[in-house]
Amino acid sequence: MLFMNLLRIAGVALLGLFLLNFFVPRQFHWREEMAQLSLINRRIFQVHAIFIAMILLMMGLLLVLLPGALLQPAALARAVLIGFIIFWGARLLFQLFFYDAQLWRGKPFETVMHITFSGLWIFLTTTFAAALWKTFHA
């Protein structure tokens, strides 16, 4: 039951990230920023943003609606969990090593966001790793 609840919490978090995508463009002034890009680069950025949001939605729905399916000792469940571990583990590494500290250090709101998202990526990665472990010990 614990693992199912953790997966559902992860799903709710991902659905929250999906919803956040509706507010990020305005918050970061994407319309003005992207106006400086060529049409091809603007469209590539927009398509990537839409597909990232779709992935967040689909992952979130899978985790909320079918957490038990990911806890089965089956090859498909393990493959999906390994993919999630790689995806969110890589996202954590990017959070820690790609974003320059000058983007958040000394800025209270940005520092809180950096810590919050680092914590979320750690939670997601460890939750999926724990669920994978559970598939071998069911």
N, C-alpha and C positions, 0 to 999 in steps of 0.2 A: 504493500500500500504506500509506503514511504516513497519508493521510486516512482510510482505512478503520480503521486502528488508533486514531486519535484519536476517531473516532465511536464505536468500541467502548468505549474508555475512558470517554467521556462517558456511554454507556449504562450501564456498570457503576456509575458515580458516581450516576446517577439511580436505579438499582435499590437502591443503598445508601441513598439518601434515602428511598425507599419503605419499606425495612426500618426505618429510623430512626423512621418514623411510629408504629411499634408501641411505642416506648419514650418518645416525647415526652410523651404524656398523663400518665404517672406522674411523669416528671422535673419537669414543670411543674405538677403537682397539678391537672390539668384537672377531675377529678371534683368537688373541693371548690370550685374557682373557678366552674365552670359551675352549681353548685347555687344560686348567687346570681342566675342569669339566669332570665327567664321561660321557660316551656316552649317557646314559639315560637322565641325567640332561641337557646336551648340546641339545639333540633333543627336550626335553620339552620346553626349552627356545626358540629354533628356531621356533617351532610350535606356541607357544604363541605370539611371535613377528609377525609372518605371520598373525595370526588371528586378532591381534590388528590392523594391517595395513588394513586388509580386512574390519573390522568394521568401521574404519575411512573413507575408500573409500565409503562404502555403505551409511553411515550416510551423508557424504558430498554430494553424488549424490542425495539422497532423498531430502535434503534441497535445493539444487540448482535447481533441476528439478521439484519438486512438493511441493513447500512451501505452496501453497494454500490448499492442501489436509490436511496439519497439522493445518490449521486455521478453519477448519469446526467444527461446534458444534456437533461432533460425538464421540462416545465412543472410537473408534479406534484411532482417532487423539489425544484425551486426554490421552489415555493409552501410546501411543508412546511418547508424550511430557513428561508425568510423568516419564517414563523410562529414557529419556534424562536428565531430571532434577536430578534424583537420581544418574545417572552415572557421569555426569559432576560435580555435587555438591560433590560427594564422591571424585572425582579426585582433586577438589579444596582443600578439607580437607587433603588429602594425601600430596598435594603440601605444605600446610602450616604446617602440624604437623608430617609428616612421614620423609621427607627429613631433615636431621640434618642441622642446620644453618652453621656448619663448612664446609659443602660442597660448600657454596656460599659466606658466609660473608667474606669480605676483599679481594675477588677475583672479579675484575671488570666485566669480561665477564660472569662469573657464576651468579653474582648478577643481571646483566641485564636480563639474561635468566630466573632466578627465578621470577623476577618482571614481565617480559613479559608473562611467562606462567601462573602465578597467575592471571594476568589481563585477559588473554584469557579464563581461566576456569570461572572467574567471569562473563565475557561477555556471554559465552555459557549458563551458568546456568541461568542468569537473562533473557537472550533472550528467552529461552525455557519456563521460568516461565511467562514471559509477553505474549508469544504466548498462553500458557494454559489459562491465564486470559482472553485473547481475545476470546477463544472458548466459554466462558461462557457469553460473552457480545457482541456477533455477531449480 
